[in-house]
Amino acid sequence: MADLDLFPPPPDPARPARVASLHRSAGGVPKLAIPEATVTAAGIEGDRQRNLKYHGGPDRALCLYSQELIDALRAEGHPVEPGWMGENIVIAGLDWRRMVPGTRVRLGVVEIELTAYALPCRNIRGSFTGGRVGRVSPETHPGWSRLYARVLHGGTLAPNDPVEIR
């Protein structure tokens, strides 16, 4: 098994960061891939959360994660796939350590602000060998967590749209 805190190599600067995939569900996980999304202050149109105490709302309108970290988790033997941990937007080609609460990010025409790390819960245990959801905990594995975001400016988003930290 790989070193749990070893990050993937830095992204190639010749290949700009981009939206790798978009996901939504009628409630809960997994969130299924969609070809395009309308993003509003409430999140991705048509996306629902099962437990609004911990998910959704203006400061948790979107959940984001890294394609490279998903790939690294799979290389460690975890059966995770994009959308399985409840993420709406998977981003490729970005150094995830730069993604911290308070950061503003442009996704195509959509502007967001990262608000908090998404704490792992038992609902995503199927994505991890032995159900070890703590593998993406910000406390035990800093930099490996999913992030919540609020939407500052909505619009239509699609895979391959550019991503830029502001």
DSSP file (Angstrom, degrees, kcal/mol; ACC not computed):
  #  RESIDUE AA STRUCTURE BP1 BP2  ACC     N-H-->O    O-->H-N    N-H-->O    O-->H-N    TCO  KAPPA ALPHA  PHI   PSI    X-CA   Y-CA   Z-CA
    1    1 A M              0   0    0      0, 0.0    75,-0.1     0, 0.0     3,-0.1   0.000 360.0 360.0 360.0 142.9    0.0    0.0    0.0
    2    2 A A        -     0   0    0     70,-0.2     2,-0.3     1,-0.1    74,-0.0  -0.225 360.0 -82.4 -69.4 159.0    1.2    3.5   -0.9
    3    3 A D    >   -     0   0    0      1,-0.2     3,-1.7     2,-0.1    -1,-0.1  -0.495  41.7-137.8 -60.6 122.4    2.3    6.0    1.8
    4    4 A L  T 3  S+     0   0    0     -2,-0.3    -1,-0.2     1,-0.3    -2,-0.1   0.695  98.9  43.2 -63.9 -20.8   -1.0    7.5    2.9
    5    5 A D  T 3  S+     0   0    0      2,-0.1     2,-0.6   138,-0.0    -1,-0.3   0.338  83.7 114.6-107.6   8.4    0.3   11.1    3.0
    6    6 A L    <   -     0   0    0     -3,-1.7    -4,-0.0    66,-0.0     0, 0.0  -0.685  57.6-146.5 -81.0 119.0    2.2   11.0   -0.3
    7    7 A F        -     0   0    0     -2,-0.6    -2,-0.1     1,-0.1    -4,-0.1  -0.474  23.1 -99.1 -81.2 155.2    0.6   13.4   -2.8
    8    8 A P        -     0   0    0      0, 0.0    -1,-0.1     0, 0.0    61,-0.1  -0.270  58.7 -77.1 -61.3 160.8    0.5   12.7   -6.5
    9    9 A P        -     0   0    0      0, 0.0     3,-0.1     0, 0.0    59,-0.0  -0.218  62.8 -85.6 -57.5 153.5    3.2   14.5   -8.5
   10   10 A P        -     0   0    0      0, 0.0    84,-0.0     0, 0.0    85,-0.0  -0.253  56.4 -93.2 -58.7 149.9    2.5   18.2   -9.1
   11   11 A P        -     0   0    0      0, 0.0    84,-0.1     0, 0.0     6,-0.1  -0.248  41.2-100.5 -64.1 153.8    0.3   18.9  -12.2
   12   12 A D    >   -     0   0    0      1,-0.2     3,-2.1    -3,-0.1     0, 0.0  -0.659  25.1-147.2 -74.7 117.9    1.9   19.6  -15.5
   13   13 A P  T 3  S+     0   0    0      0, 0.0    -1,-0.2     0, 0.0     4,-0.1   0.715  96.9  65.1 -62.6 -19.0    1.8   23.4  -16.0
   14   14 A A  T 3  S+     0   0    0      1,-0.2    -2,-0.0     2,-0.1     0, 0.0   0.668  97.7  60.6 -75.5 -15.4    1.4   22.8  -19.8
   15   15 A R  S <  S-     0   0    0     -3,-2.1    -1,-0.2    78,-0.1     3,-0.1  -0.900  89.0-140.3-114.5 102.2   -2.0   21.2  -19.1
   16   16 A P        -     0   0    0      0, 0.0    78,-0.1     0, 0.0   148,-0.1  -0.175  28.0 -93.4 -61.5 152.4   -4.3   23.7  -17.4
   17   17 A A        +     0   0    0    146,-0.4   146,-1.9    76,-0.2     2,-0.3  -0.316  54.0 175.7 -62.2 148.0   -6.6   22.6  -14.6
   18   18 A R  E     -AB  92 162A   0     74,-2.5    74,-2.8   144,-0.3     2,-0.6  -0.972  40.7 -89.0-151.4 161.9  -10.1   21.6  -15.8
   19   19 A V  E     -A   91   0A   0    142,-2.6   141,-3.7    -2,-0.3    72,-0.3  -0.682  37.1-173.3 -72.2 120.9  -13.4   20.1  -14.7
   20   20 A A  E     -     0   0A   0     70,-3.0     2,-0.3    -2,-0.6    71,-0.2   0.875  61.5 -16.6 -85.4 -41.9  -13.0   16.4  -15.0
   21   21 A S  E     -A   90   0A   0     69,-1.5    69,-2.6   137,-0.1     2,-0.3  -0.990  53.5-137.7-161.6 160.7  -16.6   15.4  -14.3
   22   22 A L  E     -AC  89  34A   0     12,-0.6    12,-2.1    -2,-0.3     2,-0.3  -0.936  22.9-173.0-124.8 146.0  -19.9   16.5  -12.8
   23   23 A H  E     + C   0  33A   0     65,-2.5     2,-0.3    -2,-0.3    10,-0.2  -0.986  11.3 163.7-144.5 148.0  -22.2   14.5  -10.5
   24   24 A R  E     - C   0  32A   0      8,-1.9     8,-2.5    -2,-0.3     2,-0.3  -0.970  10.0-167.2-153.3 166.0  -25.6   14.7   -8.9
   25   25 A S        -     0   0    0     -2,-0.3    23,-2.1     6,-0.2     3,-0.2  -0.955  37.9-114.0-148.9 168.2  -28.1   12.4   -7.2
   26   26 A A  S    S-     0   0    0      1,-0.3    23,-0.1    -2,-0.3     2,-0.1   0.410  99.6 -34.6 -82.2   1.5  -31.7   12.3   -6.0
   27   27 A G  S    S+     0   0    0      1,-0.4    -1,-0.3    21,-0.4    22,-0.2  -0.183 110.3   5.2 143.9 123.0  -30.3   12.1   -2.5
   28   28 A G  S    S-     0   0    0     20,-0.4    -1,-0.4    -3,-0.2    20,-0.1  -0.367  87.1  -0.3  86.5-165.4  -27.2   10.4   -1.0
   29   29 A V  S    S+     0   0    0     94,-0.1     2,-0.1    -2,-0.1    55,-0.1  -0.847  95.4  44.0-118.4 153.8  -24.3    8.6   -2.7
   30   30 A P        -     0   0    0      0, 0.0     2,-0.5     0, 0.0    54,-0.2   0.521  67.7-153.8 -79.6 157.5  -23.2    7.7   -5.2
   31   31 A K        -     0   0    0     52,-2.6    -6,-0.2    -2,-0.1     2,-0.2  -0.843  20.9-131.8 -91.5 134.1  -23.7   10.8   -7.2
   32   32 A L  E     -C   24   0A   0     -8,-2.5    -8,-1.9    -2,-0.5    51,-0.1  -0.607  20.6 -99.5 -94.7 148.1  -23.9    9.9  -10.9
   33   33 A A  E     -C   23   0A   0     -2,-0.2   -10,-0.3   -10,-0.2    -1,-0.1  -0.322  37.4-170.3 -64.6 141.2  -22.0   11.6  -13.7
   34   34 A I  E     -C   22   0A   0    -12,-2.1   -12,-0.6     1,-0.0     3,-0.1  -0.951  26.6-131.0-130.3 152.6  -23.9   14.1  -15.8
   35   35 A P  S    S+     0   0    0      0, 0.0     2,-0.3     0, 0.0    -1,-0.0   0.677  87.0   1.3 -78.9 -16.5  -22.8   15.8  -19.1
   36   36 A E        -     0   0    0    122,-0.2     2,-0.4   -14,-0.0   122,-0.2  -0.974  65.4-152.6-165.1 155.1  -23.5   19.3  -18.1
   37   37 A A  E     -I  157   0B   0    120,-2.8   120,-3.0    -2,-0.3     2,-0.6  -0.998  14.8-141.0-141.5 142.5  -24.8   21.2  -15.0
   38   38 A T  E     -I  156   0B   0     -2,-0.4     7,-3.0   118,-0.2     2,-0.5  -0.918  28.9-156.8 -95.2 122.6  -26.6   24.4  -14.3
   39   39 A V  E     +IJ 155  44B   0    116,-3.3   116,-1.8    -2,-0.6     5,-0.2  -0.892  19.7 164.7-108.5 127.9  -25.0   25.8  -11.1
   40   40 A T  E >   - J   0  43B   0      3,-2.8     3,-2.0    -2,-0.5   113,-0.1  -0.678  58.2 -83.2-125.9-178.8  -27.0   28.2   -8.9
   41   41 A A  T 3  S+     0   0    0      1,-0.3   110,-0.4    -2,-0.2    20,-0.1   0.743 130.8  56.0 -59.3 -22.2  -26.5   29.5   -5.3
   42   42 A A  T 3  S-     0   0    0      1,-0.3     2,-0.3   108,-0.1    -1,-0.3   0.523 117.8-112.1 -87.2  -6.8  -28.3   26.3   -4.2
   43   43 A G  E <  S-J   40   0B   0     -3,-2.0    -3,-2.8    13,-0.1     2,-0.5  -0.843  70.2  -0.6 115.0-152.5  -25.7   24.1   -6.0
   44   44 A I  E >  S-J   39   0B   0     17,-0.5     3,-2.4    -2,-0.3    -5,-0.2  -0.659  82.5-108.8 -80.0 126.0  -26.1   21.8   -9.1
   45   45 A E  T 3  S+     0   0    0     -7,-3.0    -7,-0.2    -2,-0.5     3,-0.1  -0.291 103.7  18.9 -56.2 130.3  -29.7   21.9  -10.4
   46   46 A G  T 3  S+     0   0    0      1,-0.3     2,-0.3    -9,-0.1    -1,-0.3   0.337  93.0 127.1  90.1  -6.4  -31.4   18.6   -9.7
   47   47 A D    <   -     0   0    0     -3,-2.4    -1,-0.3   -23,-0.1     2,-0.3  -0.664  37.2-172.3 -85.9 139.9  -28.9   17.5   -7.0
   48   48 A R        -     0   0    0    -23,-2.1   -20,-0.4    -2,-0.3     2,-0.4  -0.923  14.4-145.4-129.3 154.9  -30.4   16.5   -3.6
   49   49 A Q        -     0   0    0     -2,-0.3     3,-0.2   -22,-0.2     6,-0.0  -0.945   8.7-146.7-119.3 143.1  -28.9   15.7   -0.2
   50   50 A R  S    S+     0   0    0     -2,-0.4     2,-0.6     1,-0.2    -1,-0.1   0.866  91.6  36.0 -75.6 -37.6  -30.3   13.1    2.2
   51   51 A N    >>  -     0   0    0      1,-0.1     4,-1.8     2,-0.0     3,-1.1  -0.883  61.2-175.5-125.3  99.5  -29.3   14.9    5.4
   52   52 A L  T 34 S+     0   0    0     -2,-0.6    -1,-0.1     1,-0.3    -2,-0.0   0.555  78.1  74.0 -74.3  -7.0  -29.6   18.7    5.2
   53   53 A K  T 34 S+     0   0    0      1,-0.1    -1,-0.3     4,-0.0     3,-0.1   0.867 117.2  16.9 -69.1 -34.6  -28.1   19.0    8.7
   54   54 A Y  T <4 S+     0   0    0     -3,-1.1     2,-0.3     1,-0.1    -2,-0.2   0.576 126.9  47.6-113.3 -15.2  -24.7   18.1    7.4
   55   55 A H  S  < S+     0   0    0     -4,-1.8    -6,-0.1    63,-0.0    -1,-0.1  -0.925  92.3  13.3-131.9 152.9  -25.0   18.6    3.6
   56   56 A G        +     0   0    0      4,-0.8     3,-0.2    -2,-0.3     5,-0.2  -0.156  60.8 114.0  79.8-175.0  -26.3   21.3    1.3
   57   57 A G  S >  S-     0   0    0    -15,-0.3     3,-1.3     1,-0.2    -1,-0.1  -0.148  85.4 -61.5  89.6 168.1  -27.3   24.9    2.0
   58   58 A P  G >  S+     0   0    0      0, 0.0     3,-0.7     0, 0.0    93,-0.4   0.814 135.8  45.2 -60.4 -34.2  -25.6   28.0    0.8
   59   59 A D  G 3  S+     0   0    0      1,-0.2    56,-0.2    -3,-0.2    57,-0.1   0.551 123.3  36.5 -87.5  -6.2  -22.2   27.4    2.4
   60   60 A R  G <  S+     0   0    0     -3,-1.3    -4,-0.8    88,-0.1    -1,-0.2  -0.169  75.2 129.3-132.2  38.2  -22.2   23.7    1.3
   61   61 A A  S <  S+     0   0    0     88,-0.8   -17,-0.5    -3,-0.7     2,-0.3   0.827  75.6  27.4 -65.5 -32.5  -23.9   24.2   -2.1
   62   62 A L  E     -D  149   0A   0     87,-1.7    87,-1.8   -19,-0.2     2,-0.4  -0.942  64.2-153.1-129.9 151.0  -21.1   22.2   -3.9
   63   63 A C  E     -D  148   0A   0     -2,-0.3    25,-2.5    85,-0.2    26,-2.1  -0.997  21.5-168.5-122.2 128.9  -18.7   19.5   -2.9
   64   64 A L  E     +De 147  89A   0     83,-3.0    83,-2.1    -2,-0.4     2,-0.3  -0.854  10.0 171.5-120.1 150.9  -15.4   19.3   -4.8
   65   65 A Y  E     - e   0  90A   0     24,-2.1    26,-2.7    -2,-0.3     2,-0.4  -0.961  31.8-101.1-151.2 170.5  -12.6   16.7   -5.1
   66   66 A S  E  >  - e   0  91A   0     -2,-0.3     4,-1.9    24,-0.2    26,-0.2  -0.777   9.7-150.6 -99.7 131.8   -9.5   16.0   -7.0
   67   67 A Q  H  > S+     0   0    0     24,-3.0     4,-2.6    -2,-0.4    25,-0.2   0.891 101.7  54.7 -62.9 -39.9   -9.2   13.4   -9.9
   68   68 A E  H  > S+     0   0    0     23,-0.5     4,-2.1     1,-0.2    -1,-0.2   0.868 108.1  48.2 -64.3 -35.9   -5.6   12.9   -9.0
   69   69 A L  H  > S+     0   0    0      2,-0.2     4,-2.6     1,-0.2    -1,-0.2   0.871 109.8  52.1 -73.0 -35.7   -6.5   12.1   -5.4
   70   70 A I  H  X S+     0   0    0     -4,-1.9     4,-2.3     2,-0.2    -2,-0.2   0.937 111.1  48.3 -60.7 -45.2   -9.2    9.7   -6.5
   71   71 A D  H  X S+     0   0    0     -4,-2.6     4,-2.1     1,-0.2    -2,-0.2   0.902 111.5  49.7 -61.1 -41.3   -6.6    8.0   -8.7
   72   72 A A  H  X S+     0   0    0     -4,-2.1     4,-1.2     2,-0.2    -1,-0.2   0.895 109.6  51.1 -65.9 -40.0   -4.1    7.8   -5.8
   73   73 A L  H  <>S+     0   0    0     -4,-2.6     5,-2.1     1,-0.2     3,-0.4   0.911 110.0  49.8 -62.8 -42.0   -6.8    6.3   -3.5
   74   74 A R  H ><5S+     0   0    0     -4,-2.3     3,-1.6     1,-0.2    -2,-0.2   0.900 106.3  55.9 -62.1 -40.0   -7.5    3.7   -6.1
   75   75 A A  H 3<5S+     0   0    0     -4,-2.1    -1,-0.2     1,-0.3    -2,-0.2   0.786 102.9  56.4 -63.5 -26.2   -3.8    2.9   -6.4
   76   76 A E  T 3<5S-     0   0    0     -4,-1.2    -1,-0.3    -3,-0.4    -2,-0.2   0.555 129.7 -98.6 -79.1  -8.8   -3.9    2.3   -2.6
   77   77 A G  T < 5S+     0   0    0     -3,-1.6    -3,-0.2    -4,-0.4    -2,-0.1   0.478  76.7 140.1 106.2   3.9   -6.6   -0.3   -3.2
   78   78 A H      < -     0   0    0     -5,-2.1    -1,-0.3     1,-0.1    50,-0.2  -0.618  52.5-136.0 -80.7 140.5   -9.7    1.6   -2.4
   79   79 A P        +     0   0    0      0, 0.0    49,-0.2     0, 0.0    -1,-0.1   0.016  53.6 144.1 -85.4  30.7  -12.7    1.0   -4.7
   80   80 A V        -     0   0    0     47,-0.6    -3,-0.1   -10,-0.1    47,-0.1  -0.349  25.7-176.4 -74.2 148.4  -13.6    4.7   -5.0
   81   81 A E    >   -     0   0    0     -2,-0.1     3,-2.1    -7,-0.0     4,-0.4  -0.942  43.1 -74.8-135.5 157.0  -14.9    6.3   -8.2
   82   82 A P  T 3  S+     0   0    0      0, 0.0   -49,-0.2     0, 0.0   -60,-0.1  -0.300 120.3  17.3 -54.0 132.8  -15.7    9.9   -9.1
   83   83 A G  T >  S+     0   0    0    -51,-0.1   -52,-2.6   -60,-0.1     3,-1.4   0.162  94.9 104.5  91.2 -17.3  -19.0   10.9   -7.4
   84   84 A W  T <  S+     0   0    0     -3,-2.1    43,-0.1     1,-0.3    42,-0.1   0.749  79.1  51.0 -71.2 -23.5  -19.0    8.0   -4.9
   85   85 A M  T 3  S-     0   0    0     -4,-0.4    -1,-0.3   -54,-0.1    39,-0.1   0.253 126.8 -96.1 -97.0  13.2  -18.0   10.2   -2.0
   86   86 A G  S <  S+     0   0    0     -3,-1.4     2,-0.2     1,-0.3    -2,-0.1   0.536  73.1 151.4  89.8   7.2  -20.7   12.7   -2.7
   87   87 A E        -     0   0    0      1,-0.1    -1,-0.3   -56,-0.1   -23,-0.2  -0.522  31.4-166.5 -76.8 139.6  -18.6   15.2   -4.7
   88   88 A N  S    S+     0   0    0    -25,-2.5   -65,-2.5     1,-0.2     2,-0.5   0.793  76.9  36.7 -87.3 -35.1  -20.5   17.2   -7.4
   89   89 A I  E     -Ae  22  64A   0    -26,-2.1   -24,-2.1   -67,-0.2     2,-0.5  -0.979  63.6-165.2-129.3 125.3  -17.4   18.5   -9.2
   90   90 A V  E     -Ae  21  65A   0    -69,-2.6   -70,-3.0    -2,-0.5   -69,-1.5  -0.940  14.2-158.2-109.0 129.7  -14.2   16.5   -9.8
   91   91 A I  E     -Ae  19  66A   0    -26,-2.7   -24,-3.0    -2,-0.5   -23,-0.5  -0.887   3.4-160.7-113.2 136.6  -11.2   18.7  -10.9
   92   92 A A  E     +A   18   0A   0    -74,-2.8   -74,-2.5    -2,-0.4    71,-0.1  -0.879  67.6  25.4-113.6 147.6   -8.1   17.5  -12.7
   93   93 A G  S    S+     0   0    0     -2,-0.3     2,-0.4     1,-0.2   -76,-0.2   0.711  87.8 117.1  82.1  22.1   -4.7   19.1  -13.0
   94   94 A L  S    S-     0   0    0     -3,-0.2     2,-1.0   -78,-0.1    -1,-0.2  -0.973  70.7-119.1-125.9 136.2   -4.8   21.2   -9.8
   95   95 A D    >   -     0   0    0     -2,-0.4     3,-2.3     1,-0.2     4,-0.2  -0.628  27.1-155.4 -71.4 105.5   -2.5   20.9   -6.8
   96   96 A W  G >  S+     0   0    0     -2,-1.0     3,-1.8     1,-0.3    -1,-0.2   0.711  85.0  73.4 -62.0 -22.4   -5.1   20.1   -4.2
   97   97 A R  G 3  S+     0   0    0      1,-0.3    -1,-0.3    45,-0.1    -2,-0.1   0.707  90.7  60.4 -65.4 -17.2   -3.0   21.4   -1.4
   98   98 A R  G <  S+     0   0    0     -3,-2.3     2,-1.1     1,-0.1    -1,-0.3   0.593  83.2  92.0 -81.9 -11.0   -3.9   24.9   -2.7
   99   99 A M    <   +     0   0    0     -3,-1.8    -1,-0.1    -4,-0.2    44,-0.1  -0.727  55.1 144.5 -90.5  98.7   -7.6   24.3   -2.2
  100  100 A V    >   -     0   0    0     -2,-1.1     3,-2.1    14,-0.1    14,-0.3  -0.937  58.4 -77.9-132.6 153.6   -8.3   25.6    1.3
  101  101 A P  T 3  S+     0   0    0      0, 0.0    14,-0.2     0, 0.0     3,-0.1  -0.215 117.6  33.9 -52.4 139.0  -11.3   27.3    2.9
  102  102 A G  T 3  S+     0   0    0     12,-3.6     2,-0.2     1,-0.4    13,-0.1   0.151  88.0 125.8  99.0 -16.6  -11.5   31.0    1.9
  103  103 A T    <   -     0   0    0     -3,-2.1    11,-3.0    10,-0.1     2,-0.4  -0.536  53.5-140.4 -76.8 137.8  -10.0   30.4   -1.6
  104  104 A R  E     -F  113   0A   0      9,-0.2    62,-3.1    -2,-0.2     2,-0.4  -0.824  21.1-172.3 -98.0 139.6  -12.0   31.6   -4.6
  105  105 A V  E     -FG 112 165A   0      7,-2.3     7,-2.7    -2,-0.4     2,-0.5  -0.987  17.3-145.9-134.7 139.6  -12.1   29.4   -7.7
  106  106 A R  E     -FG 111 164A   0     58,-3.1    58,-2.4    -2,-0.4     2,-0.6  -0.936  12.1-173.6-106.1 126.1  -13.4   30.0  -11.2
  107  107 A L  E >   -FG 110 163A   0      3,-3.3     3,-2.6    -2,-0.5     2,-0.3  -0.923  66.7 -58.9-116.9  99.6  -14.9   26.9  -12.9
  108  108 A G  T 3  S-     0   0    0     54,-3.0    49,-0.1    -2,-0.6    56,-0.0  -0.497 121.6 -20.2  59.0-121.0  -15.6   27.9  -16.5
  109  109 A V  T 3  S+     0   0    0     47,-0.6     2,-0.4    -2,-0.3    -1,-0.3   0.491 120.2 100.4 -93.0  -4.9  -18.1   30.9  -16.0
  110  110 A V  E <   -F  107   0A   0     -3,-2.6    -3,-3.3    46,-0.1     2,-0.4  -0.664  56.9-158.8 -87.8 132.8  -19.0   29.8  -12.4
  111  111 A E  E     +FH 106 153A   0     42,-2.3    41,-2.5    -2,-0.4    42,-1.9  -0.938  17.7 171.5-110.9 132.7  -17.3   31.5   -9.4
  112  112 A I  E     -FH 105 151A   0     -7,-2.7    -7,-2.3    -2,-0.4     2,-0.4  -0.894  25.9-143.5-133.5 164.0  -17.2   29.8   -6.0
  113  113 A E  E     -FH 104 150A   0     37,-2.1    37,-2.5    -2,-0.3     2,-0.3  -0.997  26.1-124.6-127.1 127.6  -15.6   30.3   -2.6
  114  114 A L  E     + H   0 149A   0    -11,-3.0   -12,-3.6    -2,-0.4    35,-0.3  -0.531  31.5 176.7 -70.2 132.2  -14.4   27.3   -0.7
  115  115 A T  E     -     0   0A   0     33,-2.5     2,-0.3     1,-0.4    34,-0.2   0.763  51.4 -15.9-111.1 -33.6  -16.0   27.3    2.7
  116  116 A A  E     - H   0 148A   0     32,-0.9    32,-3.3   -57,-0.1    -1,-0.4  -0.990  64.9 -92.6-166.9 158.6  -15.0   24.2    4.7
  117  117 A Y  E     - H   0 147A   0     -2,-0.3     2,-0.8    30,-0.2    30,-0.3  -0.629  44.1-121.3 -76.1 141.5  -13.5   20.7    4.5
  118  118 A A  E     - H   0 146A   0     28,-2.4    28,-0.6    -2,-0.3    -1,-0.0  -0.774  24.8-139.0 -87.3 113.5  -16.1   18.0    4.1
  119  119 A L        -     0   0    0     -2,-0.8    18,-0.1    26,-0.1     2,-0.1  -0.505  23.2-113.0 -71.9 137.6  -15.8   15.6    7.0
  120  120 A P        -     0   0    0      0, 0.0     2,-0.3     0, 0.0    -1,-0.1  -0.418  35.5-168.6 -72.3 147.5  -16.2   12.0    6.0
  121  121 A C    >   -     0   0    0     -2,-0.1     3,-1.8    12,-0.1     4,-0.1  -0.827  38.8 -96.8-130.0 170.9  -19.2   10.1    7.2
  122  122 A R  G >  S+     0   0    0     -2,-0.3     3,-1.6     1,-0.3     4,-0.2   0.718 111.7  75.6 -61.6 -21.9  -20.3    6.4    7.2
  123  123 A N  G 3  S+     0   0    0      1,-0.3     3,-0.3     2,-0.1    -1,-0.3   0.714  96.6  47.5 -65.6 -18.8  -22.3    6.9    4.0
  124  124 A I  G X  S+     0   0    0     -3,-1.8     3,-2.1     1,-0.2    -1,-0.3   0.299  76.8 108.3-103.1  10.1  -19.1    6.9    2.0
  125  125 A R  G X   +     0   0    0     -3,-1.6     3,-1.9     1,-0.3     6,-0.4   0.774  66.5  69.4 -60.8 -26.5  -17.6    3.8    3.6
  126  126 A G  G 3  S+     0   0    0     -3,-0.3    -1,-0.3     1,-0.3    -2,-0.1   0.663  90.6  63.5 -64.9 -14.7  -18.2    1.7    0.4
  127  127 A S  G <  S+     0   0    0     -3,-2.1   -47,-0.6   -43,-0.1     2,-0.4   0.499  99.8  64.5 -84.1  -4.2  -15.5    3.8   -1.3
  128  128 A F  S X  S-     0   0    0     -3,-1.9     3,-2.6   -50,-0.2     5,-0.1  -0.960  88.6-109.0-130.0 137.6  -12.8    2.6    1.1
  129  129 A T  G >  S+     0   0    0     -2,-0.4     3,-1.3     1,-0.3   -51,-0.1  -0.401 111.2   6.0 -56.6 128.7  -11.2   -0.7    1.8
  130  130 A G  G 3  S-     0   0    0      1,-0.2    -1,-0.3    -2,-0.1     3,-0.1   0.620 123.4 -81.8  68.6  11.6  -12.4   -1.8    5.2
  131  131 A G  G <  S+     0   0    0     -3,-2.6     2,-2.1    -6,-0.4    -1,-0.2   0.705  75.9 164.1  68.5  20.0  -14.8    1.2    5.3
  132  132 A R    X   +     0   0    0     -3,-1.3     3,-1.6     1,-0.2    -1,-0.2  -0.445   5.8 164.7 -76.6  76.0  -11.9    3.4    6.4
  133  133 A V  G >   +     0   0    0     -2,-2.1     3,-1.9     1,-0.3    -1,-0.2   0.711  62.1  80.5 -65.6 -21.3  -13.5    6.8    5.7
  134  134 A G  G >   +     0   0    0      1,-0.3     3,-1.9     2,-0.2    -1,-0.3   0.621  68.3  87.1 -61.5 -11.1  -10.9    8.5    7.8
  135  135 A R  G <  S+     0   0    0     -3,-1.6    -1,-0.3     1,-0.3    -2,-0.1   0.767  96.3  38.0 -60.7 -24.4   -8.6    8.2    4.8
  136  136 A V  G <  S+     0   0    0     -3,-1.9    10,-0.4    -4,-0.1    -1,-0.3   0.041  87.8 128.8-113.9  24.7  -10.0   11.6    3.6
  137  137 A S    <>  -     0   0    0     -3,-1.9     4,-2.4     1,-0.1     7,-0.2  -0.641  56.9-142.7 -80.0 133.8  -10.3   13.2    7.0
  138  138 A P  T  4 S+     0   0    0      0, 0.0    -1,-0.1     0, 0.0     7,-0.1   0.750 100.1  54.2 -67.4 -21.6   -8.7   16.7    7.2
  139  139 A E  T  4 S+     0   0    0      2,-0.1    -5,-0.0     1,-0.1    -2,-0.0   0.918 119.9  27.2 -77.1 -44.4   -7.6   15.9   10.7
  140  140 A T  T  4 S+     0   0    0      1,-0.2    -1,-0.1    -6,-0.2    -5,-0.1   0.744 135.8  26.6 -92.5 -24.7   -5.7   12.7   10.0
  141  141 A H  S >< S-     0   0    0     -4,-2.4     3,-2.0    -7,-0.1    -1,-0.2  -0.571  80.1-157.9-138.3  71.7   -4.7   13.3    6.3
  142  142 A P  T 3  S+     0   0    0      0, 0.0    -3,-0.1     0, 0.0    -5,-0.1  -0.196  78.5  24.5 -53.9 138.2   -4.5   17.0    5.7
  143  143 A G  T 3  S+     0   0    0    -44,-0.1   -44,-0.1   -47,-0.1   -45,-0.1   0.288 102.9  85.2  91.4  -9.5   -4.8   17.9    2.0
  144  144 A W    <   +     0   0    0     -3,-2.0     2,-0.1    -7,-0.2   -78,-0.1   0.361  66.2 109.1-103.4   3.6   -6.8   14.8    1.1
  145  145 A S        -     0   0    0     -4,-0.2    -8,-0.1     1,-0.1     2,-0.1  -0.430  69.0-118.8 -84.0 152.9  -10.2   16.1    2.1
  146  146 A R  E     - H   0 118A   0    -28,-0.6   -28,-2.4   -10,-0.4     2,-0.4  -0.413  34.6-135.9 -72.6 163.8  -13.1   17.0   -0.1
  147  147 A L  E     -DH  64 117A   0    -83,-2.1   -83,-3.0   -30,-0.3     2,-0.3  -0.971   4.8-140.5-130.5 145.0  -14.2   20.7    0.1
  148  148 A Y  E     -DH  63 116A   0    -32,-3.3   -33,-2.5    -2,-0.4   -32,-0.9  -0.682  24.4-171.3 -93.3 155.3  -17.5   22.5    0.3
  149  149 A A  E     -DH  62 114A   0    -87,-1.8   -87,-1.7   -35,-0.3   -88,-0.8  -0.992  21.0-135.5-146.2 152.4  -18.1   25.7   -1.5
  150  150 A R  E     - H   0 113A   0    -37,-2.5   -37,-2.1    -2,-0.3     2,-0.6  -0.808  31.0-119.2-100.2 150.9  -20.6   28.5   -1.9
  151  151 A V  E     + H   0 112A   0   -110,-0.4   -39,-0.3   -93,-0.4     3,-0.2  -0.814  30.6 174.9 -94.3 121.2  -21.6   29.8   -5.3
  152  152 A L  E    S+     0   0A   0    -41,-2.5     2,-0.3    -2,-0.6   -40,-0.2   0.792  79.1  11.6 -91.8 -35.2  -20.8   33.4   -5.9
  153  153 A H  E    S- H   0 111A   0    -42,-1.9   -42,-2.3  -113,-0.1    -1,-0.3  -0.922  79.0-154.6-147.3 116.8  -21.8   33.5   -9.6
  154  154 A G        +     0   0    0     -2,-0.3     2,-0.3   -44,-0.2  -114,-0.2  -0.080  28.0 128.5 -83.6-175.8  -23.7   30.6  -11.2
  155  155 A G  E     -I   39   0B   0   -116,-1.8  -116,-3.3   -45,-0.1     2,-0.4  -0.955  59.2 -43.9 157.1-169.7  -23.9   29.5  -14.8
  156  156 A T  E     -I   38   0B   0     -2,-0.3   -47,-0.6  -118,-0.2     2,-0.4  -0.745  51.3-170.0 -93.2 137.0  -23.6   26.4  -17.0
  157  157 A L  E     +I   37   0B   0   -120,-3.0  -120,-2.8    -2,-0.4   -49,-0.1  -0.958   7.2 175.1-129.5 143.3  -20.7   24.1  -16.3
  158  158 A A    >   -     0   0    0     -2,-0.4     3,-1.9  -122,-0.2  -139,-0.3  -0.971  41.9 -80.0-143.2 156.5  -19.3   21.1  -18.4
  159  159 A P  T 3  S+     0   0    0      0, 0.0  -139,-0.2     0, 0.0  -138,-0.1  -0.266 115.6  29.8 -54.5 146.2  -16.4   18.7  -18.3
  160  160 A N  T 3  S+     0   0    0   -141,-3.7  -140,-0.1     1,-0.3     3,-0.1   0.336  82.6 139.6  78.7  -2.7  -13.2   20.2  -19.7
  161  161 A D    <   -     0   0    0     -3,-1.9  -142,-2.6  -142,-0.2    -1,-0.3  -0.458  62.3 -99.4 -63.1 144.9  -14.2   23.7  -18.6
  162  162 A P  B     -B   18   0A   0      0, 0.0   -54,-3.0     0, 0.0     2,-0.4  -0.299  32.2-151.4 -69.7 152.4  -11.1   25.5  -17.3
  163  163 A V  E     +G  107   0A   0   -146,-1.9     2,-0.4   -56,-0.2  -146,-0.4  -0.987  16.5 176.5-125.1 133.4  -10.4   25.8  -13.5
  164  164 A E  E     -G  106   0A   0    -58,-2.4   -58,-3.1    -2,-0.4     2,-0.4  -0.990  28.1-134.1-141.7 130.0   -8.5   28.7  -12.0
  165  165 A I  E      G  105   0A   0     -2,-0.4   -60,-0.2   -60,-0.2   -66,-0.0  -0.692 360.0 360.0 -77.9 132.5   -7.6   29.6   -8.5
  166  166 A R              0   0    0    -62,-3.1   -61,-0.1    -2,-0.4    -1,-0.1   0.434 360.0 360.0 -90.6 360.0   -8.3   33.4   -8.1
